[in-house]
């Protein structure tokens, strides 16, 4: 399992949190934001994910991935400087692309499920009419 920290508890960080918390591949080990009342911080607490108000407190040599969703280039540079060489730092722009792709995938799955349900209804109705 990939250990993940999310920096930034706004809309982007919250979206990443929701997507990754449903995954069996990722384990969110920390959510960081300077605002303890940020949407992502509250969502993390609901899921019993540890939260910190200073991202450096969440740095761990065991982290595989850090998502920086703050949009602040200074924060990105500081994280890059202080993180382990083995950790991957994903900027908010890449996280946005990733979340859009996941949302599109979910929309397509829902569309397929709806179409399948309609086809089942038609098939069942047709077969009942033949009997």
DSSP file (Angstrom, degrees, kcal/mol; ACC not computed):
  #  RESIDUE AA STRUCTURE BP1 BP2  ACC     N-H-->O    O-->H-N    N-H-->O    O-->H-N    TCO  KAPPA ALPHA  PHI   PSI    X-CA   Y-CA   Z-CA
    1    1 A X              0   0    0      0, 0.0     2,-0.5     0, 0.0    25,-0.2   0.000 360.0 360.0 360.0 136.5    0.0    0.0    0.0
    2    2 A X  E     -a   26   0A   0     23,-2.9    25,-3.3    62,-0.1     2,-0.5  -0.699 360.0-136.9 -83.9 125.2    1.3    3.5   -0.9
    3    3 A X  E     -a   27   0A   0     -2,-0.5    61,-2.2    59,-0.3    62,-2.2  -0.720  27.8-169.9 -86.4 128.0    1.5    5.9    2.0
    4    4 A X  E     -ab  28  65A   0     23,-2.8    25,-2.9    -2,-0.5    26,-1.1  -0.921  19.6-166.5-125.6 140.9    0.2    9.3    1.2
    5    5 A X  E     -ab  30  66A   0     60,-2.0    62,-2.6    -2,-0.4     2,-0.5  -0.988  13.2-153.0-119.7 137.7    0.1   12.8    2.8
    6    6 A X  E     -ab  31  67A   0     24,-2.3    26,-2.9    -2,-0.4     2,-0.6  -0.948   4.1-161.2-110.9 125.6   -2.1   15.5    1.4
    7    7 A X  E     +ab  32  68A   0     60,-3.4    62,-3.0    -2,-0.5    63,-0.4  -0.930  64.8  41.3-108.1 116.8   -1.1   19.1    1.9
    8    8 A X        -     0   0    0     24,-3.6    25,-0.2    -2,-0.6    -1,-0.1   0.390  58.7-153.6 112.6 111.1   -3.9   21.6    1.5
    9    9 A X        +     0   0    0      4,-0.1    31,-3.4     3,-0.1    32,-0.3   0.100  60.5 104.7-102.8  22.3   -7.4   21.0    2.9
   10   10 A X  S  > S-     0   0    0     29,-0.2     4,-2.5    28,-0.1     5,-0.2   0.164  96.4 -60.8 -80.7-154.1   -9.3   23.1    0.4
   11   11 A X  H  > S+     0   0    0      2,-0.2     4,-2.3     1,-0.2     5,-0.2   0.925 135.8  46.4 -60.2 -48.4  -11.4   21.9   -2.5
   12   12 A X  H  > S+     0   0    0     57,-0.2     4,-2.4     1,-0.2    -1,-0.2   0.934 114.8  45.7 -61.8 -48.2   -8.5   20.1   -4.3
   13   13 A X  H  > S+     0   0    0     56,-0.3     4,-2.5     1,-0.2    -1,-0.2   0.872 112.5  51.5 -63.5 -37.6   -7.2   18.4   -1.2
   14   14 A X  H  X S+     0   0    0     -4,-2.5     4,-2.5     2,-0.2    -1,-0.2   0.902 109.7  49.7 -65.7 -41.3  -10.7   17.3   -0.2
   15   15 A X  H  X S+     0   0    0     -4,-2.3     4,-2.4    -5,-0.2    -2,-0.2   0.931 112.2  47.2 -63.0 -46.1  -11.3   15.8   -3.6
   16   16 A X  H  X S+     0   0    0     -4,-2.4     4,-2.8     1,-0.2     5,-0.3   0.915 111.6  52.4 -61.1 -42.9   -8.0   13.9   -3.5
   17   17 A X  H  X S+     0   0    0     -4,-2.5     4,-2.2     1,-0.2    -2,-0.2   0.930 110.4  46.8 -58.2 -47.9   -8.8   12.7    0.0
   18   18 A X  H  X S+     0   0    0     -4,-2.5     4,-0.6     2,-0.2    -1,-0.2   0.903 115.2  46.3 -64.2 -41.3  -12.2   11.4   -1.0
   19   19 A X  H >< S+     0   0    0     -4,-2.4     3,-0.8     1,-0.2     4,-0.2   0.944 116.9  41.7 -66.1 -48.3  -10.8    9.7   -4.1
   20   20 A X  H >< S+     0   0    0     -4,-2.8     3,-1.3     1,-0.2     6,-0.3   0.796 105.1  63.6 -73.9 -27.7   -7.9    8.1   -2.4
   21   21 A X  H 3< S+     0   0    0     -4,-2.2    -1,-0.2    -5,-0.3    -2,-0.2   0.707 101.8  53.0 -70.8 -16.3   -9.8    7.1    0.7
   22   22 A X  T << S+     0   0    0     -3,-0.8    -1,-0.3    -4,-0.6     2,-0.2   0.499  94.6  96.7 -89.6  -5.7  -11.9    4.8   -1.4
   23   23 A X    <   -     0   0    0     -3,-1.3    -3,-0.0    -4,-0.2    -4,-0.0  -0.561  60.6-156.4 -90.2 147.9   -8.8    3.1   -2.9
   24   24 A X  S    S+     0   0    0     -2,-0.2    -1,-0.1     1,-0.1    -4,-0.0   0.439  94.7  59.8 -93.6  -2.9   -7.3   -0.2   -1.8
   25   25 A X  S    S+     0   0    0    -24,-0.1   -23,-2.9    -5,-0.1     2,-0.4   0.746 101.0  55.4 -94.7 -28.9   -3.9    0.9   -3.2
   26   26 A X  E     -a    2   0A   0     -6,-0.3     2,-0.5   -25,-0.2   -23,-0.2  -0.838  57.7-163.4-113.4 144.4   -3.4    4.1   -1.2
   27   27 A X  E     -a    3   0A   0    -25,-3.3   -23,-2.8    -2,-0.4     2,-0.7  -0.965  16.6-145.2-123.7 112.8   -3.3    4.7    2.5
   28   28 A X  E     +a    4   0A   0     -2,-0.5   -23,-0.2   -25,-0.2    22,-0.2  -0.677  22.7 174.2 -79.8 115.8   -3.7    8.4    3.6
   29   29 A X  E     +     0   0A   0    -25,-2.9    21,-0.3    -2,-0.7     2,-0.3   0.584  61.5  11.3 -99.4 -12.5   -1.5    8.7    6.6
   30   30 A X  E     -a    5   0A   0    -26,-1.1   -24,-2.3    19,-0.1     2,-0.4  -0.954  49.7-158.6-166.2 143.6   -1.9   12.5    7.1
   31   31 A X  E     -ac   6  51A   0     19,-1.9    21,-2.1    -2,-0.3     2,-0.4  -0.996  21.8-164.5-122.3 131.1   -3.8   15.6    6.0
   32   32 A X  E     +ac   7  52A   0    -26,-2.9   -24,-3.6    -2,-0.4     2,-0.3  -0.958  21.9 142.6-123.1 134.4   -2.1   19.0    6.5
   33   33 A X        -     0   0    0     19,-2.0    -2,-0.1    -2,-0.4     5,-0.0  -0.937  48.4-130.3-160.7 146.8   -3.6   22.5    6.4
   34   34 A X  S    S+     0   0    0     -2,-0.3     2,-0.7     1,-0.1    19,-0.1   0.730  98.6  69.3 -71.1 -20.3   -3.0   25.6    8.5
   35   35 A X    >   -     0   0    0      1,-0.1     3,-1.9    -3,-0.0     6,-0.2  -0.874  67.1-163.5-102.7 109.1   -6.7   25.9    9.0
   36   36 A X  T 3  S+     0   0    0     -2,-0.7    -1,-0.1     1,-0.3    -2,-0.1   0.717  91.5  55.1 -63.1 -20.1   -8.0   23.2   11.3
   37   37 A X  T 3  S+     0   0    0      4,-0.1    -1,-0.3    -3,-0.1     5,-0.0   0.346  78.2 128.9 -95.3   5.7  -11.6   23.9   10.1
   38   38 A X  S <> S-     0   0    0     -3,-1.9     4,-2.3     1,-0.1     3,-0.3  -0.273  72.5-113.8 -60.6 149.0  -10.8   23.5    6.4
   39   39 A X  H  > S+     0   0    0      1,-0.2     4,-2.4     2,-0.2   -29,-0.2   0.878 116.3  49.0 -52.6 -44.5  -13.1   21.1    4.6
   40   40 A X  H  > S+     0   0    0    -31,-3.4     4,-2.4     1,-0.2    -1,-0.2   0.859 108.4  52.9 -66.9 -36.2  -10.4   18.6    4.0
   41   41 A X  H  > S+     0   0    0    -32,-0.3     4,-2.3    -3,-0.3    -1,-0.2   0.918 111.5  45.9 -65.3 -42.8   -9.3   18.6    7.6
   42   42 A X  H  X S+     0   0    0     -4,-2.3     4,-2.1     2,-0.2    -2,-0.2   0.910 112.8  50.1 -66.2 -41.9  -12.8   17.9    8.8
   43   43 A X  H  X S+     0   0    0     -4,-2.4     4,-1.2    -5,-0.2    -2,-0.2   0.882 110.8  50.3 -63.7 -38.0  -13.3   15.2    6.2
   44   44 A X  H  <>S+     0   0    0     -4,-2.4     5,-2.9     1,-0.2     3,-0.3   0.920 109.0  50.9 -65.6 -43.4  -10.0   13.6    7.3
   45   45 A X  H ><5S+     0   0    0     -4,-2.3     3,-1.5     1,-0.2    -2,-0.2   0.890 106.2  55.5 -61.9 -39.0  -11.0   13.7   11.0
   46   46 A X  H 3<5S+     0   0    0     -4,-2.1    -1,-0.2     1,-0.3    -2,-0.2   0.840 110.7  45.7 -60.4 -32.5  -14.3   12.0   10.0
   47   47 A X  T 3<5S-     0   0    0     -4,-1.2    -1,-0.3    -3,-0.3    -2,-0.2   0.311 117.9-114.5 -93.2   7.7  -12.3    9.2    8.4
   48   48 A X  T < 5 +     0   0    0     -3,-1.5     2,-0.5     1,-0.2    -3,-0.2   0.835  64.7 150.4  60.4  35.8   -9.9    9.0   11.5
   49   49 A X      < -     0   0    0     -5,-2.9    -1,-0.2    -8,-0.1    -2,-0.1  -0.853  53.0-107.9 -95.5 130.2   -7.0   10.2    9.4
   50   50 A X        -     0   0    0     -2,-0.5   -19,-1.9   -21,-0.3     2,-0.3  -0.255  36.6-158.4 -58.7 143.3   -4.4   12.1   11.4
   51   51 A X  E     -c   31   0A   0    -21,-0.2     2,-0.3   -19,-0.0   -19,-0.2  -0.932  10.9-174.7-124.9 149.3   -4.3   15.9   10.7
   52   52 A X  E     -c   32   0A   0    -21,-2.1   -19,-2.0    -2,-0.3     3,-0.1  -0.975  25.5-145.1-138.5 152.8   -1.6   18.5   11.3
   53   53 A X  S    S+     0   0    0     -2,-0.3     2,-0.4   -21,-0.2   -21,-0.1   0.499  94.1  52.9 -95.6  -5.2   -1.5   22.3   10.9
   54   54 A X  S >  S-     0   0    0      1,-0.1     3,-2.2   -20,-0.0     4,-0.5  -0.963  75.3-149.2-129.8 114.9    2.1   22.3    9.8
   55   55 A X  G >> S+     0   0    0     -2,-0.4     3,-1.5     1,-0.3     4,-0.5   0.783  93.7  67.7 -55.4 -29.8    2.9   20.0    6.9
   56   56 A X  G >4 S+     0   0    0      1,-0.3     3,-0.7     2,-0.2    -1,-0.3   0.783  91.1  63.1 -64.2 -24.6    6.5   19.4    8.1
   57   57 A X  G <4 S+     0   0    0     -3,-2.2    -1,-0.3     1,-0.2    -2,-0.2   0.749 102.0  51.7 -68.2 -22.7    5.0   17.5   11.1
   58   58 A X  G <4 S+     0   0    0     -3,-1.5    -1,-0.2    -4,-0.5    -2,-0.2   0.565  80.7 115.2 -91.1  -9.5    3.6   15.0    8.7
   59   59 A X    <<  +     0   0    0     -3,-0.7     2,-0.3    -4,-0.5    24,-0.0  -0.415  39.3 169.2 -65.2 133.8    6.9   14.3    6.8
   60   60 A X    >   -     0   0    0     -2,-0.1     3,-2.1     1,-0.0    24,-0.2  -0.994  44.9-126.9-146.5 138.2    8.0   10.8    7.4
   61   61 A X  T 3  S+     0   0    0     -2,-0.3    25,-0.1     1,-0.3    -2,-0.0   0.681 110.3  62.3 -60.3 -16.1   10.7    8.8    5.7
   62   62 A X  T 3  S+     0   0    0     25,-0.0   -59,-0.3    22,-0.0    -1,-0.3   0.530  75.0 116.8 -87.7  -7.8    8.1    6.2    5.0
   63   63 A X    <   -     0   0    0     -3,-2.1   -59,-0.2     1,-0.2     3,-0.1  -0.394  40.1-175.1 -65.9 134.2    5.9    8.5    2.8
   64   64 A X        +     0   0    0    -61,-2.2    24,-2.7     1,-0.3     2,-0.4   0.810  68.9  17.8 -92.9 -38.8    5.6    7.3   -0.8
   65   65 A X  E     -bd   4  88A   0    -62,-2.2   -60,-2.0    22,-0.2     2,-0.4  -0.995  55.3-165.9-140.3 139.1    3.6   10.2   -2.2
   66   66 A X  E     -bd   5  89A   0     22,-2.9    24,-3.3    -2,-0.4     2,-0.6  -0.996  11.2-155.8-122.1 125.7    2.8   13.8   -1.1
   67   67 A X  E     -bd   6  90A   0    -62,-2.6   -60,-3.4    -2,-0.4     2,-0.9  -0.902   4.6-161.2 -97.4 118.4    0.0   15.7   -2.9
   68   68 A X  E     +bd   7  91A   0     22,-2.9    24,-0.8    -2,-0.6     3,-0.3  -0.864  23.3 160.8 -99.9 102.7    0.5   19.5   -2.7
   69   69 A X        +     0   0    0    -62,-3.0   -56,-0.3    -2,-0.9   -57,-0.2   0.170  45.9  99.0-105.9  16.6   -2.9   20.9   -3.4
   70   70 A X  S    S-     0   0    0    -63,-0.4    -1,-0.2     2,-0.1     3,-0.1   0.809  76.9-140.8 -73.6 -29.2   -2.2   24.3   -1.8
   71   71 A X        +     0   0    0     -3,-0.3     2,-0.7     1,-0.2    -1,-0.1   0.547  61.6 127.4  77.3   6.0   -1.4   26.1   -5.1
   72   72 A X     >  -     0   0    0      1,-0.1     4,-2.1     2,-0.0     3,-0.3  -0.869  50.1-158.7-100.7 111.9    1.4   27.9   -3.3
   73   73 A X  H  > S+     0   0    0     -2,-0.7     4,-2.3     1,-0.2     5,-0.2   0.804  92.8  58.0 -60.1 -29.3    4.7   27.6   -5.2
   74   74 A X  H  > S+     0   0    0      2,-0.2     4,-2.2     1,-0.2    -1,-0.2   0.922 106.7  46.9 -66.5 -43.8    6.6   28.5   -2.0
   75   75 A X  H  > S+     0   0    0     -3,-0.3     4,-2.7     2,-0.2     5,-0.2   0.928 111.2  52.3 -62.4 -45.3    5.0   25.5   -0.1
   76   76 A X  H  X S+     0   0    0     -4,-2.1     4,-2.5     1,-0.2    -2,-0.2   0.925 110.5  47.8 -56.2 -47.1    5.8   23.2   -3.0
   77   77 A X  H  X S+     0   0    0     -4,-2.3     4,-2.1     1,-0.2    -1,-0.2   0.895 112.3  49.0 -62.8 -41.3    9.5   24.3   -3.0
   78   78 A X  H  X S+     0   0    0     -4,-2.2     4,-2.1     2,-0.2    -1,-0.2   0.905 111.8  48.2 -67.1 -41.1    9.7   23.8    0.8
   79   79 A X  H  X S+     0   0    0     -4,-2.7     4,-2.2     1,-0.2    -2,-0.2   0.944 111.3  51.0 -62.8 -46.2    8.2   20.4    0.7
   80   80 A X  H  < S+     0   0    0     -4,-2.5    -2,-0.2    -5,-0.2    -1,-0.2   0.881 111.9  48.2 -58.4 -39.7   10.5   19.4   -2.2
   81   81 A X  H  < S+     0   0    0     -4,-2.1    -1,-0.2     1,-0.2    -2,-0.2   0.880 119.5  36.5 -67.5 -39.3   13.5   20.6   -0.2
   82   82 A X  H  < S+     0   0    0     -4,-2.1    -2,-0.2    -5,-0.1    -1,-0.2   0.622  95.6  95.8 -95.1 -14.5   12.5   18.8    3.0
   83   83 A X  S  < S-     0   0    0     -4,-2.2   -22,-0.1    -5,-0.2     2,-0.1  -0.261  82.7 -90.3 -78.1 164.8   11.0   15.5    1.8
   84   84 A X    >   -     0   0    0    -24,-0.2     3,-1.2     1,-0.1    -1,-0.1  -0.355  30.6-120.7 -67.8 150.7   12.8   12.2    1.5
   85   85 A X  T 3  S+     0   0    0      1,-0.2    -1,-0.1    -2,-0.1    -2,-0.1   0.758 113.4  56.6 -64.3 -24.2   14.5   11.4   -1.8
   86   86 A X  T 3  S+     0   0    0    -25,-0.1     2,-0.3     2,-0.1    -1,-0.2   0.560  89.4  94.8 -84.7  -8.7   12.2    8.3   -2.2
   87   87 A X    <   -     0   0    0     -3,-1.2     2,-0.5   -22,-0.1   -22,-0.2  -0.626  69.0-138.2 -88.2 141.6    9.0   10.3   -1.9
   88   88 A X  E     -d   65   0A   0    -24,-2.7   -22,-2.9    -2,-0.3     2,-0.6  -0.860  11.9-152.2 -97.9 129.5    7.1   11.5   -4.9
   89   89 A X  E     -d   66   0A   0     -2,-0.5     2,-0.6   -24,-0.2   -22,-0.2  -0.911   8.5-164.9-105.0 119.3    5.7   15.1   -4.8
   90   90 A X  E     -d   67   0A   0    -24,-3.3   -22,-2.9    -2,-0.6    -2,-0.0  -0.906  13.5-139.5-106.9 119.3    2.6   15.6   -6.9
   91   91 A X  E >>  -d   68   0A   0     -2,-0.6     4,-2.1   -24,-0.2     3,-0.6  -0.290  26.3-105.6 -73.9 163.2    1.7   19.3   -7.6
   92   92 A X  H 3> S+     0   0    0    -24,-0.8     4,-2.5     1,-0.2     5,-0.2   0.816 116.9  61.2 -57.4 -34.7   -1.9   20.5   -7.5
   93   93 A X  H 3> S+     0   0    0      2,-0.2     4,-1.6     1,-0.2    -1,-0.2   0.894 108.7  42.6 -63.2 -38.7   -2.1   20.8  -11.3
   94   94 A X  H <> S+     0   0    0     -3,-0.6     4,-2.6     2,-0.2    -1,-0.2   0.888 112.3  53.9 -72.7 -39.6   -1.4   17.0  -11.7
   95   95 A X  H  X S+     0   0    0     -4,-2.1     4,-2.6     1,-0.2    -2,-0.2   0.885 106.8  53.2 -60.5 -38.0   -3.8   16.2   -8.8
   96   96 A X  H  X S+     0   0    0     -4,-2.5     4,-2.4     2,-0.2    -1,-0.2   0.928 109.4  47.3 -63.2 -45.6   -6.5   18.2  -10.6
   97   97 A X  H  X S+     0   0    0     -4,-1.6     4,-2.2     1,-0.2    -2,-0.2   0.929 112.7  50.4 -60.1 -44.8   -6.0   16.2  -13.8
   98   98 A X  H  X S+     0   0    0     -4,-2.6     4,-2.3     1,-0.2    -2,-0.2   0.916 110.7  47.7 -60.8 -45.1   -6.1   13.0  -11.8
   99   99 A X  H  X S+     0   0    0     -4,-2.6     4,-2.6     1,-0.2    -1,-0.2   0.886 110.0  53.0 -67.2 -37.0   -9.3   13.9  -10.0
  100  100 A X  H  X S+     0   0    0     -4,-2.4     4,-2.4     2,-0.2    -1,-0.2   0.911 109.7  49.0 -62.5 -41.0  -11.0   15.0  -13.3
  101  101 A X  H  X S+     0   0    0     -4,-2.2     4,-2.5     2,-0.2    -2,-0.2   0.906 111.8  48.4 -64.5 -42.0  -10.1   11.6  -14.8
  102  102 A X  H  X S+     0   0    0     -4,-2.3     4,-2.4     2,-0.2    -2,-0.2   0.909 111.7  49.7 -64.3 -41.5  -11.5    9.7  -11.7
  103  103 A X  H  X S+     0   0    0     -4,-2.6     4,-2.2     2,-0.2    -2,-0.2   0.907 111.2  49.2 -63.8 -40.9  -14.7   11.8  -11.9
  104  104 A X  H  X S+     0   0    0     -4,-2.4     4,-2.5     2,-0.2    -2,-0.2   0.913 109.9  51.7 -63.5 -42.6  -15.1   11.0  -15.6
  105  105 A X  H  X S+     0   0    0     -4,-2.5     4,-2.4     1,-0.2    -2,-0.2   0.924 110.1  48.8 -59.4 -45.1  -14.5    7.3  -14.9
  106  106 A X  H  X S+     0   0    0     -4,-2.4     4,-2.3     1,-0.2    -1,-0.2   0.881 110.1  51.4 -64.3 -38.0  -17.2    7.4  -12.2
  107  107 A X  H  X S+     0   0    0     -4,-2.2     4,-2.3     2,-0.2    -1,-0.2   0.918 111.2  48.0 -63.6 -42.7  -19.6    9.2  -14.6
  108  108 A X  H  X S+     0   0    0     -4,-2.5     4,-2.5     2,-0.2    -2,-0.2   0.892 110.4  51.2 -65.9 -39.4  -19.0    6.6  -17.3
  109  109 A X  H  X S+     0   0    0     -4,-2.4     4,-2.5     2,-0.2    -1,-0.2   0.928 111.1  48.4 -62.6 -44.2  -19.5    3.7  -14.8
  110  110 A X  H  X S+     0   0    0     -4,-2.3     4,-2.5     2,-0.2    -2,-0.2   0.897 110.8  51.0 -62.0 -40.4  -22.8    5.3  -13.7
  111  111 A X  H  X S+     0   0    0     -4,-2.3     4,-2.5     2,-0.2    -2,-0.2   0.920 111.1  47.9 -63.5 -43.8  -23.9    5.7  -17.3
  112  112 A X  H  X S+     0   0    0     -4,-2.5     4,-2.7     2,-0.2    -2,-0.2   0.905 111.5  50.3 -62.8 -42.3  -23.1    2.0  -18.0
  113  113 A X  H  X S+     0   0    0     -4,-2.5     4,-2.3     2,-0.2    -2,-0.2   0.911 111.8  47.7 -63.4 -41.8  -25.0    0.9  -14.9
  114  114 A X  H  X S+     0   0    0     -4,-2.5     4,-2.2     2,-0.2    -2,-0.2   0.917 113.2  47.7 -64.5 -43.3  -28.0    2.9  -15.9
  115  115 A X  H  X S+     0   0    0     -4,-2.5     4,-2.5     2,-0.2    -2,-0.2   0.911 111.9  50.4 -63.3 -42.2  -27.9    1.6  -19.5
  116  116 A X  H  X S+     0   0    0     -4,-2.7     4,-2.5     1,-0.2    -2,-0.2   0.904 109.4  50.7 -62.4 -42.0  -27.5   -2.0  -18.2
  117  117 A X  H  X S+     0   0    0     -4,-2.3     4,-2.1     2,-0.2    -1,-0.2   0.895 111.0  49.1 -63.8 -39.5  -30.5   -1.5  -15.9
  118  118 A X  H  X S+     0   0    0     -4,-2.2     4,-2.5     2,-0.2    -2,-0.2   0.914 110.9  49.7 -65.1 -42.7  -32.6   -0.2  -18.8
  119  119 A X  H  X S+     0   0    0     -4,-2.5     4,-2.8     1,-0.2    -2,-0.2   0.902 110.2  50.6 -63.8 -40.9  -31.6   -3.1  -20.9
  120  120 A X  H  X S+     0   0    0     -4,-2.5     4,-2.9     2,-0.2     5,-0.2   0.911 110.4  50.2 -61.3 -42.7  -32.5   -5.6  -18.2
  121  121 A X  H  X S+     0   0    0     -4,-2.1     4,-2.5     2,-0.2    -2,-0.2   0.921 112.6  46.3 -62.3 -44.8  -35.9   -3.9  -17.8
  122  122 A X  H  X S+     0   0    0     -4,-2.5     4,-2.7     2,-0.2    -2,-0.2   0.932 114.2  48.1 -63.1 -45.7  -36.5   -4.2  -21.5
  123  123 A X  H  X S+     0   0    0     -4,-2.8     4,-2.7     2,-0.2    -2,-0.2   0.922 113.7  46.6 -61.6 -45.9  -35.4   -7.8  -21.7
  124  124 A X  H  X S+     0   0    0     -4,-2.9     4,-1.9     2,-0.2    -1,-0.2   0.897 113.8  48.2 -64.5 -40.8  -37.5   -8.8  -18.7
  125  125 A X  H  X S+     0   0    0     -4,-2.5     4,-1.6    -5,-0.2    -2,-0.2   0.910 113.3  48.0 -65.6 -42.4  -40.6   -7.0  -20.0
  126  126 A X  H  X S+     0   0    0     -4,-2.7     4,-1.1     1,-0.2    -2,-0.2   0.922 111.9  48.4 -64.2 -45.4  -40.1   -8.6  -23.5
  127  127 A X  H  X S+     0   0    0     -4,-2.7     4,-0.8     1,-0.2    -1,-0.2   0.846 109.9  52.5 -67.8 -32.0  -39.7  -12.1  -22.0
  128  128 A X  H  < S+     0   0    0     -4,-1.9     3,-0.4     1,-0.2    -1,-0.2   0.859 106.9  53.7 -68.3 -34.4  -42.8  -11.6  -19.8
  129  129 A X  H  < S+     0   0    0     -4,-1.6    -1,-0.2     1,-0.2    -2,-0.2   0.736 104.8  55.0 -71.8 -23.1  -44.8  -10.6  -22.9
  130  130 A X  H  <        0   0    0     -4,-1.1    -1,-0.2     1,-0.2    -2,-0.2   0.719 360.0 360.0 -81.6 -22.2  -43.7  -13.8  -24.7
  131  131 A X     <        0   0    0     -4,-0.8    -1,-0.2    -3,-0.4    -2,-0.2   0.499 360.0 360.0 -76.8 360.0  -45.0  -16.1  -22.0
